[in-house]
Amino acid sequence: MKVKNKWNVGFIVLAVLAMIFTTLKVAIHSPFWIDKMVTAWFSHVPDSVIPFFITITRMGNKKEIGGIALLMLAWLLLKKRNYLGAALLALATGIGNEVSKWIKNLFERPRPDLEHLVIVKSYSFPSGHAMVGMIIYFLIAYLIIEEMKSISGRIIVGFLAGILLLLIGASRIILHVHYPSDVLGGYAFGFIWVSLWIWLYQFIKSKWLVK
């Protein structure tokens, strides 16, 4: 248990450092070396896989996230009777989406000066797909894993969620609508946000719901 707690604290510390790093550099309009390096890597992605990444990026769109959230809420409410889990998913995702918008409007970072391969209307930092995607898919994986007894099953669910999040983040760079630092900032903000809500969820369960 102590080892698990150390890992959790370690990831939160890394997320906080990434959040501070990205927000400060964006605030002072300082260039990121990771933007040039990672963008150069992704510039070699062949055009033939662009449709795949357009499909992947939709997994972070509001409409798709809303549909997935409704399905998960139905599972939690109707099958598992996990009302606290349903509240966690709905509140963390809904409020998190508004927080993402607020941060974007606060920094007002322009999008990359490249041809955007999908339609975008908001500011660039942080990536809403990365932040809100981190919140909802992390929570879905967490709530599913919580119901599972199989260790291998838990590993598979966690692995699939991680791959999906990485692909969503990569899609935003490949489609020329975000800088890599936007995605990094989105992951950082999202992880911190979802960690706070999971802590609250666990606290309420331990204090009032566990006999």
C-alpha positions as CSV (number, residue, x, y, z in Angstrom):
1,M,0.0,0.0,0.0
2,K,2.8,2.4,0.8
3,V,4.5,1.7,-2.5
4,K,1.2,2.4,-4.3
5,N,0.8,5.7,-2.4
6,K,4.4,6.7,-3.3
7,W,3.6,6.1,-7.0
8,N,0.5,8.2,-6.7
9,V,2.3,11.1,-5.1
10,G,5.1,10.8,-7.6
11,F,2.8,11.1,-10.6
12,I,1.0,14.1,-9.0
13,V,4.3,15.8,-8.3
14,L,5.3,15.3,-12.0
15,A,1.9,16.6,-13.1
16,V,2.3,19.7,-10.9
17,L,5.8,20.4,-12.3
18,A,4.6,20.0,-15.9
19,M,1.7,22.3,-15.2
20,I,3.9,25.0,-13.7
21,F,6.5,24.6,-16.5
22,T,3.9,24.9,-19.3
23,T,1.8,27.7,-17.8
24,L,4.8,29.9,-16.9
25,K,6.4,29.6,-20.4
26,V,3.0,30.2,-22.1
27,A,2.4,33.2,-19.9
28,I,5.7,34.9,-20.8
29,H,5.4,33.8,-24.4
30,S,8.6,31.8,-24.2
31,P,9.2,29.1,-26.9
32,F,9.3,25.4,-26.0
33,W,12.1,23.2,-27.3
34,I,9.7,20.3,-27.1
35,D,7.3,22.0,-29.6
36,K,10.0,22.0,-32.3
37,M,11.3,18.5,-31.5
38,V,8.0,16.7,-31.2
39,T,6.4,18.5,-34.1
40,A,9.4,17.5,-36.2
41,W,8.9,13.9,-35.2
42,F,5.2,14.0,-36.2
43,S,5.9,15.7,-39.5
44,H,7.0,12.4,-40.9
45,V,3.5,10.8,-40.3
46,P,2.2,9.7,-43.7
47,D,-0.9,11.3,-45.1
48,S,-2.5,7.8,-45.3
49,V,-3.0,7.7,-41.5
50,I,-4.6,11.1,-41.2
51,P,-8.2,9.7,-41.4
52,F,-7.3,7.4,-38.5
53,F,-6.2,10.3,-36.4
54,I,-9.3,12.3,-37.3
55,T,-11.4,9.4,-36.0
56,I,-9.2,9.2,-32.8
57,T,-9.5,12.9,-32.2
58,R,-13.3,12.7,-32.2
59,M,-13.0,10.6,-29.1
60,G,-12.1,13.9,-27.4
61,N,-14.9,15.9,-29.0
62,K,-17.8,17.2,-26.8
63,K,-20.5,15.1,-28.7
64,E,-18.5,11.9,-28.4
65,I,-17.5,12.5,-24.8
66,G,-21.1,13.3,-23.9
67,G,-22.3,10.0,-25.5
68,I,-19.6,7.9,-23.7
69,A,-20.4,9.7,-20.4
70,L,-24.1,8.9,-20.7
71,L,-23.3,5.2,-21.4
72,M,-21.0,5.0,-18.4
73,L,-23.5,6.8,-16.2
74,A,-26.2,4.3,-17.3
75,W,-23.9,1.4,-16.3
76,L,-23.1,3.0,-13.0
77,L,-26.7,3.9,-12.1
78,L,-28.7,1.0,-13.5
79,K,-26.4,-1.9,-13.2
80,K,-23.9,-1.1,-10.4
81,R,-26.0,1.2,-8.3
82,N,-22.9,3.3,-7.8
83,Y,-24.5,6.6,-7.4
84,L,-21.4,8.2,-5.9
85,G,-19.4,7.0,-8.8
86,A,-21.9,8.5,-11.2
87,A,-21.8,11.8,-9.4
88,L,-18.0,11.7,-9.6
89,L,-18.0,11.1,-13.3
90,A,-20.7,13.7,-14.1
91,L,-19.3,16.5,-11.9
92,A,-15.6,16.0,-12.5
93,T,-16.1,15.9,-16.3
94,G,-18.7,18.7,-16.6
95,I,-16.9,21.1,-14.3
96,G,-13.5,20.1,-15.7
97,N,-14.7,21.0,-19.2
98,E,-15.6,24.5,-18.0
99,V,-12.3,24.9,-16.2
100,S,-10.5,24.0,-19.4
101,K,-12.4,26.7,-21.3
102,W,-11.6,29.2,-18.5
103,I,-7.8,28.4,-18.7
104,K,-7.9,28.8,-22.5
105,N,-9.5,32.2,-22.2
106,L,-7.1,33.2,-19.5
107,F,-3.9,32.5,-21.6
108,E,-5.4,33.2,-25.0
109,R,-2.6,31.3,-26.8
110,P,-3.0,31.2,-30.6
111,R,-3.2,27.9,-32.4
112,P,-0.2,26.7,-34.5
113,D,0.3,28.7,-37.7
114,L,-0.3,25.6,-39.9
115,E,-3.2,24.3,-41.9
116,H,-5.7,22.9,-39.5
117,L,-6.9,19.5,-40.6
118,V,-10.0,19.7,-38.3
119,I,-12.2,22.6,-37.4
120,V,-11.2,24.5,-34.2
121,K,-12.6,27.6,-32.6
122,S,-11.1,28.1,-29.2
123,Y,-7.6,29.1,-28.0
124,S,-4.7,26.6,-28.0
125,F,-3.5,26.2,-24.4
126,P,-4.2,23.8,-22.8
127,S,-5.5,21.2,-25.1
128,G,-9.1,20.5,-24.1
129,H,-9.0,17.1,-25.8
130,A,-6.0,16.2,-23.6
131,M,-7.4,17.7,-20.4
132,V,-11.0,16.6,-20.6
133,G,-10.0,13.3,-22.2
134,M,-7.7,12.6,-19.3
135,I,-10.5,13.3,-16.9
136,I,-13.2,11.2,-18.4
137,Y,-11.2,8.2,-19.7
138,F,-9.1,8.1,-16.5
139,L,-12.3,8.1,-14.4
140,I,-13.9,5.5,-16.6
141,A,-10.9,3.2,-16.3
142,Y,-10.7,3.9,-12.5
143,L,-14.4,3.0,-12.0
144,I,-14.2,-0.1,-14.1
145,I,-11.0,-1.3,-12.4
146,E,-12.6,-0.7,-9.1
147,E,-15.3,-3.3,-9.9
148,M,-12.7,-5.9,-11.2
149,K,-11.0,-8.6,-9.2
150,S,-8.7,-9.8,-11.9
151,I,-5.3,-8.2,-11.8
152,S,-4.7,-8.9,-15.5
153,G,-8.0,-7.4,-16.3
154,R,-7.2,-4.3,-14.4
155,I,-3.8,-4.0,-16.2
156,I,-5.5,-4.4,-19.6
157,V,-8.1,-1.7,-18.8
158,G,-5.4,0.7,-17.6
159,F,-3.2,0.0,-20.6
160,L,-6.1,0.6,-23.1
161,A,-7.0,3.8,-21.4
162,G,-3.4,5.0,-21.5
163,I,-3.0,4.2,-25.2
164,L,-6.3,6.0,-26.0
165,L,-5.1,9.1,-24.2
166,L,-1.8,9.1,-25.9
167,L,-3.4,8.7,-29.3
168,I,-5.8,11.6,-28.6
169,G,-3.0,13.8,-27.6
170,A,-0.9,12.8,-30.6
171,S,-3.8,13.4,-33.0
172,R,-4.1,17.0,-31.9
173,I,-0.4,17.6,-32.9
174,I,-0.6,15.6,-36.1
175,L,-3.8,17.5,-37.2
176,H,-1.9,20.8,-36.7
177,V,-4.3,22.2,-34.1
178,H,-2.1,22.1,-31.0
179,Y,1.5,22.5,-30.0
180,P,3.0,19.6,-28.0
181,S,3.2,21.9,-25.0
182,D,-0.6,22.4,-25.2
183,V,-1.1,18.6,-25.0
184,L,1.4,18.3,-22.1
185,G,-0.3,21.1,-20.2
186,G,-3.7,19.4,-20.9
187,Y,-2.5,16.1,-19.5
188,A,-1.0,17.8,-16.4
189,F,-4.1,19.9,-15.7
190,G,-6.4,16.9,-16.3
191,F,-4.4,14.5,-14.1
192,I,-4.3,16.9,-11.2
193,W,-8.0,17.6,-11.6
194,V,-9.0,14.0,-11.8
195,S,-6.7,13.1,-8.8
196,L,-8.5,15.6,-6.6
197,W,-11.9,14.2,-7.5
198,I,-10.8,10.6,-7.0
199,W,-9.4,11.6,-3.6
200,L,-12.8,13.2,-2.7
201,Y,-14.6,10.1,-3.9
202,Q,-12.4,7.8,-1.8
203,F,-12.8,10.1,1.2
204,I,-16.6,10.2,1.0
205,K,-16.7,6.4,0.6
206,S,-14.4,5.7,3.6
207,K,-16.1,8.2,5.9
208,W,-19.8,7.7,5.1
209,L,-20.4,4.7,2.8
210,V,-18.0,2.0,4.2
211,K,-19.4,0.4,7.3
